[in-house]
């Protein structure tokens, strides 16, 4: 089973996280950031990852440390749970419509970090204690510590909630495709022989 877990305790956050790649999309999320919880739930449902998260941070300052550290831990667990990556698709993508919003997310589980985020207006405003700019921060840390390429492009959209939700849903779908096992090719999907 492709799974991993970790505890991260700093002066800013306390995180317990468990990840199962071959799950059913179940999310058991305990955070103090309702909008972030909502987005992670979308990510799990569309990736079919099972995720258990207990996250507590210094919200008296803001939600930045909590969201950033969650991205770091989830990225580490994703990388760890993939092992040597034998047989995975490696690449994944999704073009996701959500009402007036259209978003594309593409990933390459290459072992190399690259992050591109083109989402006009996505960093503006707040959702409760969640600053909208934290979506970009979370995704950047997820890709960096997961050691993969992540490209996010919001083609258009007016409703900020729809924009963020479409990003997390499309990311879930893209990761689901990328981590899936290709039964026709059990080797490592790289001419280098390593990812």
N, C-alpha and C positions, 0 to 999 in steps of 0.2 A: 504494500500500500504506500502510495506517495503522500507522505505527511511529515509535518515538522511542528515543533512548538518552541516557544522561548519566553523568558521573563526578562524584562528590561526595567530596571529601577534607577532613576536618577533623581537629582534634587528638584527636577521639573515635572517628571511623570513616573507613573507606576503602571506597567503594562504586562498582562499575561495574554498570550495569543497562541492559538492552536489552529493549524491549517491542514485540511484534507483536500487534495486536488480532485480525487475521484469520489466526489460526494453527491449530494442531492440538492445542493443550493441552500442548505440550512444555515441560518445565521443566529448565533446566540451572542448578542451584543449588549454590553453594559458600559455605557459611556455617559458623560454629562453634557454631551453635545448632540442634541436631537437631530439636527439636520445632517450631521456627519453619520450618525447611526442610520438614518434613512438612506443615504447614498451607499453606505457599505452593504446594506441589505439588498439594494438593487444589484450591486456588483456580485454578490454571492448568488443571487437567484439566476443571473444571466450567465455566470461562469460555471455554475453547478459546483462551486467550491463550498465545502463546509468550513465555517469560520467561527471560532469561539474567541471572544475578546472581552477582557476586563480592562478598562482604560480609565485612569484617574490622573488629572493633571492640574497645573496651577492656573485654573480658570479665573482666579482673582486678578491675574495679569491679562490674559486673553487665551484663545484656543490654539494659538500657533504651535506651542511646544507639543501639545497633545496630538494634533493632526500630523505634524512633521514626524514625530517619533513613531506614530502608528504606521506611516509610510515606510519608515526605515525597517521596522520589525517585519511588516508584511513582505517587503521586498526580500529580506534575508530568508524568510521562511519559504517563499516561492522558489528562490534559487536552490535552497537546500533540498526541498522536496522533489525537485526535478532530477536530482542525482546527476548521472552522466549524460542524461537527455537522449539515451538510445530510443529510437523508434518514435519520437515525438514529431508532430508536424513542423514545429519550430515557428512557422509564420502563422499569423492570424489577423483577420481584419473584419470590420463591420461598418456598413453604412446604415445608420439608424435614423429613421424619421420619428419625431415626436411632436405631433400637431404641427405647429408652424416652424419647428426647428429641424434642421438636418445636420447630422454630425457623422464624421468618419473617424474611426480609430484603427490604427494598424500597429502591429507589434512584430518584432523579430527577437526570439529568445536566443540571441547570438553569443551571449557572454560578454557583450560590449555595451556600454551605456551611451545612449543618445536620446535626447528628449526635445521634441518640437511641439509647441503649443500655440496654436493660432485660433483664438476664440474671442473675438472682439466683444467687449462688454462683460465678459465672464468674471472679471476681477473686481467688479463694482458692487458696492452695497454689502449688506449683511443678511444672514438668515438666522435670527436669534443671536446666539453668541458666536456663530460661525461667520467669519469674514469671508466673503466670496473669493478673495485671492488665495485662500487656503487650498482650494481644489488644485490649482497649479502647483502649489508647494507639495501637497501630498503625492501627486502624480510624479513629480520630479524625483522625490526621494524613493518612491516605489520602484521606478525604473533604474535609478542609480544603484540601489542595494539589491535589486533583482537582477542586475546586470543584463539589461535588455534595451532594445530600441523601442521607443514609444512615440508615436506621432498622433497628435490630436488636432483635428481640423473641424471647427464649427462653420459650416458653409453659410448658414444664416439662422436667425432666430430672434424673437422679441422677448419672450417670457424668460426671465432669469432662472426660474426654477426648472423649466423645461430644458434650458441649455445645460445646466449642471447634471440633471438627471439623465439626459441623453448621453453625456460623456461617460458616466459611470456604467450605464447599461451597455453602451457600445464597447467599453473596455472589457466588461465581463464577457461579452460574446467573442471578442477578439482573443482573449486569453483562453477561453474554452476551446477555440479552434486550435490555438498554438500548442497547448499542452496535450491535446488528444493524441492517442497512439495511432500511428499509421501501420496497420497490420501488413501492408505490402512492402514495408521497408523497415526492418528491425534495427538497422544500423544508426549511427549518429548522423544526422542530416547535415553534413558538412564535408567538403573535399579535404579539409584539414584533419578530419578524424577526431576532432574535439570541439566542444562548444563551451 
